[in-house]
């Protein structure tokens, strides 16, 4: 095998791991599983999985959250409002009947 794991193990920034990726896919085509192929190439198992399946995390490059007021939720007729919940709790505490 003529492939060698890179000597400098620090993050390369914008430099891509093209040779490692090509070697990873060659090993997978030969029948190696993700764990073995990733170890032989010198990358993390997660990196190998992302290379094979593509990145699946939609929040990975999400824009920063907007600061300001929280949006007011529109209430539907399905759920009770807070004042209705408080009224029911008060009536239960008073042990009042439903029809009273």
N, C-alpha and C positions, 0 to 999 in steps of 0.2 A: 504494500500500500504506500503510494508516494505522497499522501497527504500528511502534513504535520500540523499539530495544534499550534496556534500562534504563540509566540514567546511572551509578548506584552499582553497581560491579561486585564489591563485597565480598560475603561470605557473608551470607545473610539469616537464618540460624538457622531458627526454626520457620516463618518466612514462606515459603510455597510459591510456585513459579513458575507459577501458574495461567495467566496470560495468555500466557507463553512456551510453555507446553505446548499450549494451545489453538491458538496460531498454528502451532506445529510440526506438529500433526496436520492442520491446514488445508492447509499446504504439501505434506505427504506425500500427502494426497488429490488435490492438483492434479498430482502426478507427480514432485515433487522427491525425490531420494534422501536418505538420512540425513545424509550429509556436507553437502550444500547446505542442507537445511532447518535443520540445527543451526547452521550458520554464519550464516544469515540471522536466526535467532532470537537468537543470541548465547550459545549454550550449547555445552558440549563435545560432541564426537561420541558419547562414551560415555554421556552423559546422554540424548541422543536415542535411542540404542540401547536403554537401559534403559526409557525411556518407551514405546518401540514394543514391545519384547519382554517387558517386566517384568523385575524383578531375578531373576537366575538363580543367584546365589551363595548357597548355603545357609549358609555359614559367616560371612556378613556380620554378623549380629547374634548370634553364638554367645556363650553365657555364659562367663565366665572359667574357665580350667582349674582343677580341684580339686587342692589340694595334699595330699600325704600319700604313702602307700606305693603303689607301682605294683601293679596287679593281677597275681596269679600266673596265668600261662597254663597251661591244662590241656593236657597232652600227649596226643596221639593216637598210635595204634600206627603211624601212617604215617611219622613222622619219628624219627630217632635222637635219643636224649638226649645230653647233653654227655659223660657218662661213657662211653657207648658209642662216641662219636666219638673220644675220647682213646684208648680201648683199641685201636681200629682203627689209629689213627695210630702208636701205639707198636709194634704188631705189624708194620706196614709198614716202620717205621724199622729194626726188627730183622731184616727180610727173612724173616720166618717164613712158613711156608705156611699156607694157610687151614685145613687140617685138623689142624694140629699143636696 
